[in-house]
Amino acid sequence: MKLKRIFRKEFFITLFIKQNKWHKYGVLGHTLKLVYHVVKAKRYNMIVAGLLHDIGKPIIAYQDKEDKITNEYSFHNHEELSYQIIKNWKVSSYTKQLVRYHYLIRGMSKAKEKNLIKKYNRMKRSYDKLDNDFLKELEIFMIFDDKAKK
């Protein structure tokens, strides 16, 4: 990763101030609120994933034409970048998997809704490789992520 990606205005704006219409807070505020919900629910095994799940977002943040009109930001494939950043860190494989796949269920739903068959099928292949216990964990994590958006 190049340092120049960090020293862009998009990095600081999305980290501290705002993301898009789905998020009330910047990435840091959203992250801290997610961890709050994780701790409140006594799901301590999710704390590290909560702290790291969007670590790639400010780095990958950009504005397309529509974003410039609405003054919002996009973060396509932020979960994979977040995973790539932490994949060699000394954190559990559970944490790495939560970070990598935290958007998978929602992404599949959006791809299906928009009739993006190739994208949906690619995501479905990843989904099918995950065991049922982990998929339940992913669904719970997604609930915390949703609560942290408001």
N, C-alpha and C positions, 0 to 999 in steps of 0.2 A: 504494500500500500504506500502510495506516495504522500509525503507530508503536505504537499500543496492542496490535496483534497481536504485536509483539516483546516487550512487557513483560508477557507472561502466563507463568504457571508452566509451562505446556506447552512453551513455547519453550525454556526453560532445561533442563527435565528431558530433553526429547528431544534437544537439542543435546549435552548433556554426559553423561547418565546412561543412559537406556534408550529403546528404541523399542517393539519387540514381540517375539513368540516367534521370529521369523525373523532377528532381529538381536541379536548378542551385545553390541554397543556402541551408544552414542548416535550421532547423526548425525556429529559431528566425528570420533570414533574410527573409524567405518565409512568415512568419506571418506578419512582418512589411510591406512587399511589398503588401500583400493582403489588409491590412488595408489602405494603401496608395490608392489603386484602389477603395476601398469602399468609402473613403472620397472624392476622385476625382469625383466619380459618384454621390455624395451627397446622398448615401444610409446609412445615419447615424444610422439607426436601426440595421445595420449589424456589427457595429464596435466591440461590445463586443464579438459577435460570431467569428468575424475575429481574435480577440486576443486569443480566447480560443479553436478554432476548432482543433488544433493539440497539445494541452497541454499534451496529453498522449503519443505522438509519441516518444520522447526521452526515456521515461520510458519503453516502450515496444520494442524498437529497438533491432534487432538481426541480425546476419548474418547466412544464410544457406550456404550450400556448394557452390552454384553458386555465392552468394554474396561475399564470400571470394575470389573467383577467380576474380571477377570484382571490388572488394574493394567497395562494396555498402552495403546498409542496407535495411531491410524489416521491415514493421510496421503493420502486420496483426491485424485487429480489433482495430486499434488505435482510431477510432471514438467512439466506444463504451466505451473504457477506458476513453477517454476525457469526455464523457458524465457522466460516473460514478464518475469522480472526481468532476464535477460541479453540479451534480443533486440536491444537498441540499444547494447550494449557493443561495444568494438573487439576482438572475438574472432572467430575464423574461423567460417564457416558450418558447417563440419564439426563444430566444437565445439558450436555451437548446436543442430545436428541430433541429435548424440549425447545432449545434455541433454534435448531435447524427446522423443525416442523411446526412451530407455534402458529403459523399462518396457513398451514396445509388445508385444514378442514374448511376454513372460510374461503381460501383461494379456489378450492374445488367447487364450492357452491357458486362463487361469482363466475367462474369459467363456464359452468353449466348454464347459469342464468343468461349469460351473454352468448351462448351457443359456440363457445370456443372449444371445439371438440379435441383438437390436438393438445391444447394446453391441459384440458381436463384429463385426458387419457394419460399424459405424462405424470400429472400429479396423482392420479389414481394408482399408477404403478408403484409410486413411493408409498402411498397409503396402504396398499395391499401387502407390502413387505413388513409393516409394523404389527406387533402382536396386540391382541385385544386389550390386555392390561395397560399397555402404554397408550393406546388410543383413548382409553377412559381418562388417563392422566392428562392427555392433550386436551380433551374436552373440558376438564376442570380448569386447566391453565387458561384456556380461551375465555372462560367465564370471568376469571380474575382480570384478564387483559381487557375485556369489555367494560368491566366495572371501573377500571382505571382510565377509561376514555372520557368519562363524564365529569 
